[in-house]
Amino acid sequence: MRVEVVLFAHLSSFQPDGLGGRHSRTFDLEDGTTIAGVIASLGLPDQPRVIFVNGRHAPESQVLHEGDRLAIFPPVAGG
């Protein structure tokens, strides 16, 4: 299945193509792949993160489906 993955802020440096910056990349994943599986395969640091699938908040245990758009942000703070 094909899933679009977008990494934001400093996490973008973990995109395999090395382009950096806020951009997306489409991955071919096996059926049943979870968000946690994508995070592990990208080697993202073990830190808090904000995750959305198709614009909705999602847990790392969520299974991805064909055509999903996975967006991962580092924690945000401010006021």
C-alpha positions as CSV (number, residue, x, y, z in Angstrom):
1,M,0.0,0.0,0.0
2,R,1.1,3.6,-0.6
3,V,1.1,6.1,2.3
4,E,2.2,9.7,2.2
5,V,4.5,10.7,5.1
6,V,5.2,14.3,6.1
7,L,7.7,15.2,8.7
8,F,7.7,18.7,10.2
9,A,10.4,21.0,11.8
10,H,13.6,19.2,12.8
11,L,12.0,15.7,12.1
12,S,12.2,16.5,8.4
13,S,15.9,15.6,8.4
14,F,14.9,12.0,9.0
15,Q,13.3,11.8,5.5
16,P,15.3,9.2,3.6
17,D,15.8,11.4,0.5
18,G,17.8,13.9,2.6
19,L,16.0,16.9,1.2
20,G,15.2,18.4,4.6
21,G,12.5,21.0,5.0
22,R,8.8,20.5,5.3
23,H,7.9,18.0,2.5
24,S,6.3,14.7,1.9
25,R,7.3,11.4,0.6
26,T,5.2,8.5,-0.5
27,F,6.2,5.1,0.9
28,D,5.2,1.6,-0.2
29,L,4.3,-0.2,3.1
30,E,3.1,-3.7,3.9
31,D,-0.6,-4.1,4.8
32,G,-1.0,-3.9,8.6
33,T,1.8,-1.4,9.1
34,T,1.3,0.8,12.1
35,I,2.4,4.4,12.7
36,A,4.9,3.0,15.2
37,G,6.3,0.9,12.4
38,V,6.9,3.9,10.2
39,I,8.4,5.8,13.1
40,A,10.8,3.0,13.8
41,S,11.8,2.5,10.1
42,L,12.6,6.2,9.8
43,G,14.7,6.1,13.0
44,L,12.8,9.1,14.6
45,P,14.1,10.0,18.1
46,D,12.3,8.6,21.1
47,Q,10.6,11.8,22.2
48,P,7.0,13.1,22.4
49,R,5.4,13.9,19.0
50,V,2.1,15.0,17.6
51,I,0.6,12.6,15.0
52,F,-2.2,13.1,12.5
53,V,-3.6,10.7,9.9
54,N,-5.7,12.4,7.2
55,G,-6.0,15.5,9.4
56,R,-7.1,13.6,12.6
57,H,-5.1,13.0,15.7
58,A,-3.9,9.4,15.8
59,P,-2.1,7.0,18.3
60,E,1.1,5.3,17.3
61,S,-0.7,1.9,17.4
62,Q,-3.1,2.9,14.5
63,V,-2.8,0.7,11.4
64,L,-2.3,2.7,8.2
65,H,-4.3,2.2,5.0
66,E,-3.9,2.7,1.3
67,G,-3.8,6.5,0.5
68,D,-3.4,7.7,4.1
69,R,-1.5,10.9,4.8
70,L,0.6,10.6,7.9
71,A,1.9,13.9,9.4
72,I,4.3,13.9,12.4
73,F,5.2,17.0,14.3
74,P,7.6,17.5,17.2
75,P,6.0,18.8,20.4
76,V,4.8,22.4,20.2
77,A,4.7,25.0,23.0
78,G,4.3,28.6,23.3
79,G,1.7,31.2,24.1
